[in-house]
Amino acid sequence: MNHIASITAALETHDLHAVLLTGQSNRFYASGFFTPGSDAVALITRRSSYFFTDARYTEAAGNALPKDVQLRELTAENRLTVQLGQIFAQETIQRVGFEDASLCVQEYERYRKTFAELSAPCELLPASDWLIGLRRTKDDAELAAMQTAQEIAERALEDVLREIRPGVTEKEIAARLQYLMLHYGASDMSFDPIVASGSNGSQPHAVPTEKEIQAGEFVTMDFGCIYGGYCSDMTRTVAVGRATEEMRRVYETVLAAQAAGIAAAKEGVTGKAVDSAAREVIQAAGYGEYFSHSFGHGVGVDIHEEPRASAANDKPLPAGAVISAEPGIYLPGRLGVRIEDVLLITPDGSRNLTKAPKELIIL
């Protein structure tokens, strides 16, 4: 899976001769080969594609990269800037896009100075916005990877629900989720799992602790995994032993809010409108001040990407985008509930990639 053709086509649209991909996410999106952090750089020009890395990754890259991508090994004698200068001269490259949203100032200055000293100086121009735009919609191969990642996460949840009982700690549940997702085929976690029980549940991004779960508490689990380079994301909140009337009321309010947001989500509707549809349900129930984050975010190569289903996004959602649907209510020092699915936006509505049940489960 790679997107070199779509990136190449965009170069002419944006009046660029090439784009330099220094961040791991866009590098993977372009080439289909993952290297962490700053351990590689990809260059896409109007004529050719290049992937630069060192001897730690060249064998794996050679096996994984598309045949039309030229693999170049980096050494102390054959540095990246030297090789780039040679390519720029050969292809008469003068306008180069770069990842302005992620490239640090020090690295930018190094590239700018080097390229300015070439016999035919090159200009560095921001490219993050249009790269992000390309990734907003998913093709069939991307969706297949995301669906598999979601199925792995749900299989792990099904197993771990049999292990949640009084006396088990939040950390133990988090560790089991990670193990099970790897066991069922994930390459990594989308993010560190969130497991929060009882009063810890009022923290939307609580870090799992040694706290033991007690009867009569909620347990919120937010987790996901990576398969084929793409993320899954889901949250389920369950009760242990029993649920009070208040617990049930909060849970049903969050579930109704999620249903309202999902019903509003479709191509052409703004992220703000989707967020508002869910928020109105929570406000009407008297919990408006306790819904402290947006309805959802884009999911793909990164766990948080565009487009956003938030009050700050007044742009229409495109068909083919994948967003989370995760309203929540958080009562400080008492309890919290979040329910999260992942949606594929379609012209007529959305398709829910998440199949796990959402009715209140009491273990």
N, C-alpha and C positions, 0 to 999 in steps of 0.2 A: 504494500500500500504506500503510494507516494503522491505528492501533489505538485510535482515539478512543472507539469504542463500548465496548470492554472496560474502558478507564480510567474512563469515565463510570459504568458499572455498578458498578465497585469503589468509587466515592465513597460511595454509600449504605451499602455493606457496612462501610466503615471510618468511618462517621459524619462525613464531610467534605462541605463545600459545594463545594469546588474543590481543585485541585492545581496548584501552580506548578512548571513544569518549566524549570529553569535550565541543566541539563547537556546537552551536545550529543547524547548517546546516547539518553536518554529523550525529548528533544525530537524527535529523528528518529523514534524508535519510535512516538510518538504521531501525528505529522503526516505522516510520509513525506517531509519536506523537510529537507535537511541544511544547517546553517550551522555554521561552526567556533566552538569555544570559547564565549565569552560574547556572541557577536554576535546573539543572539536569545533570546527567552523565550516559552514557550507557557503558556497558562492554559486548563485544562479545568474547566468548571463543570457542575453537574447540568443546566443549561439550554442552555449555549452553549460554543463553543470559539474561542479567540483565539490569534493568532500575532503577536508584536511584534518588529519589526526595523527597521533604518534604511534609508536610501535606496540603499545598496549592494546590498541583497538584495530590495527590494520587488517589482521586476519579475519576477525569477526565482520568488520566492515566490508571487506572484499567478498565475503559470502552472502551478505545481506543487501548491499546497495544495488539499485537497478543497473543494468549493464551499460546504460548510456551516461552514468555518472563516473567521472574520472576521480579515482582515489589517489590522493597525494599524501605521502608520509612527511611529517614534520620532524626535523632534526635540528641540532644546535647549528649546523652548517647551512641548513636549508630552511630558514625560518619562514613563518607565514607571510610576513610583510614582503619578503624577497620574492616568494612565489606569486603573491598577488600582483606585485609590480610587473612581473614578467607576463602574466595573463592579461593585465590591463593594457600593456603595450601591444601584445599580439592581437587583441580584439578591439583596440581603439576605444577603450572604456573610459568615459569622462564623468558620468553621472551615476553614482552608486548609492543605493538606498541602504539604510542601516536601522537597527532596532533601537530607536530613540527611547522607547518605553522601558528598556532594560539595560542597555549598555552603560556602564559606569563612565563618569567623566574622565577618569585617568585613561581608560582604554580608548575612549573616543578621541582624546587628544593625541594618543599614540598613532592611531590610524590616520587622523587628519594631517598630522605633521608628515608622516611617511608618504601619504598620497600626494600632498602638496609639493613634495620634492622630486616627484617623478618627472621624466622628460616631457610627458604630456600630463599635467596636473589633473587630479580627479577631485570632484566635489562630492562631499557626503551630504545626503539629503534624508530627512526623516521618512520612514516607511512603516512604522508600527501600525498606524491606523488602518492602512489598506490590508496589511497582513492579518490583522485581527478581523477585518471584514471578511476575508476569504474563509476564515475558520468559523464564522457564525453559523453556517449551514453545513450539515453533514451529508456525505454521500452514502451509498448502500454499504460499502465496505466498513466505513466508520461506524455506521449504525449497527452492523452485525457484531463488531467488536464490543460496542457498548452494551448491546443486549446480552452478550455472553458474560461480560463483567457483572451485569446486574443479576443474572441467574446464579452466578457463583456466590455473590453476596447474600442472596436470598436463601441459598442452600445452607450457607453458614448460619444464618439466623435461625432457620428451622432446627438445626442441631443445638444451637446454644440455648434456645428456649427450654430445652429439656434439662438444662444444667443450672438454671437460675432458681435459687431457693434462699431462704434466710441463712445467713452465715457466709455466703459466697461474697467475695469482695468485688468492687468495681474493676480493679486491676485484673483480677482473674477472668472476668467476662471479656474485657478488652483483649487480653492475651489469647483467649480461646477464639475470638472472632478473627484475629489476625492469623492464627495457626490454621483455622478451618478454611479461610479464603485462599491461603497459599496451598493448602492440601488439595483443594478442589480446582486449582489451575491458575490462580492469579499470579502475576509476576511481582506485584508489590501492592501496597496500600495506596488508595487515593489520597489519604491523609491519616494521621494518627486517630484511631477510633475515640469517640466521645462516649463514655459510659457514666451516667450520673443518676444517683438514686436518692430518694427522699428530698431533703432540703437542698442537696447539691443540684437537683434538677432545675432550680431557678436560675442557674448560670447556663446560658445557651451554649457556650463553648467550654464547659467544665472539663478539667483534666481528671482522668480516672485516679482514684485514691485507694488507700487501704480500707476505706469504710466498708463495713459489712452491711449487706442488704438486710432490711428488716421486713417482717410481715406488715402489710398495710401501707407499703410505699410504692410509688411509681419507680420504674427503671427506664430511663431514656437511653437509647443506643443509636448513635449516628455514626455511620461507617460506610466504607466502599472500597473497591479494589480496582486494580489496573489489569486489563487483558488486551493484548495486541496494541498496547500504547494508549488505550482510552479508558477513561474513568467511569465508575458507577458511583452512586451516592444514594443513600436512603436513611431514614430514621423511623424507628418504631418505639413507642412507649407502651410498656406493659405494667400491670399491677401485680403485686405479690401477695397472695393469700386472700386479700379482700380489697374493696374499693369503697370509700365513703361517698356520700351523695355529692359532696363538693368535687371530689376527684372525677366522678362520672360526668358532672356538669361541665367541668373544664375540658375533659377529653372530648365530649360530644360537640362542644363549641369549636374546638380546633378542627375536628373532623368536618364539621359543616363549613367552616371557613375554607378549608382546603378544597372541598367540593365546589364551592362558589368560585374560587380562583381557577380551578381546572375548567369549569364550565365557561369561563370568560376567555380562556386562552385559545387563540387561533391566529392565523396569518392576518396581518394588518391591524390587530389590536395592539395598543401600546403596552409596554411593560408596566407603566404606571396604572393603567386601567385594570390589569390583572391583579396587581397588588391591592388596588382599592377595593375590588370585589370581595377579596378575602378579609381585608381589614374592616370593612363595614359590618361583617357578621360578628367579628370579635368585639367591635365597639358597641354594637346593639346589645350584646350580652353583658356589657358592663366591664369588659376586660381590656378596653382599648389601650390603656397606658401600659399594659403588661405584654404587648406584642412589640418587641423592641428591635426587630430586624425586618428585612424585606421578605417578600413572598418567595422569591427564588433568584437563581443565577444560572448562567449558562454552564454547561458541563461538556467536556470533550477531552482533548489532550491534557488540559489543566482542569483541576476540580472547580476552579472559579474562573470563568471566562465570559465573553459576551455571547448573547445579549442578557441583560438583567431584567427580571420582573420586579422592579422596585419603583418607589415613588419618584426617583430621580430620572427614570428613563421614559421620556415622552416620545420615543421613536417606535414605529410599528415593528412587531415581531415578524421575522421572515419564516416562511414555510421551510422546514428542514432544520430549524434550530432545535436544540435540546436544552430544556431548562428544568431546574428543580422546582418542586411545589412543596414548600415547607413552612407553613405558618406555625406559630407557637404561642403559648401563654406561659409566663414565668412569674410566679408569685414569690417575691423575695423571702428567703429563709424558710419557705414552706414546701413548694413543689413546682414542677414544670412539666409541660407536655409539648412535644413536637411530633408531627407526623409528616414524613417526606416521601414523595415519589419523584420519578423523573419522567418528563413529558417530551414527546416529539411534536413540535408544532406543525399543523397541517392546514390546508386552505379552508377546511370545514370545521376545525376544532383542534383536537390534539389526540395523540395515541399514547397511552400510559405504558411505559416500558417496565413498570414495577407491577408485579403480580401478587406479592405477599398480602395477606388479609390485613384489614385496617379496623375491624371491629375491636372493641376493647377486649384484650386477653387478660384473664386473671389466672395466674399460675399457682 
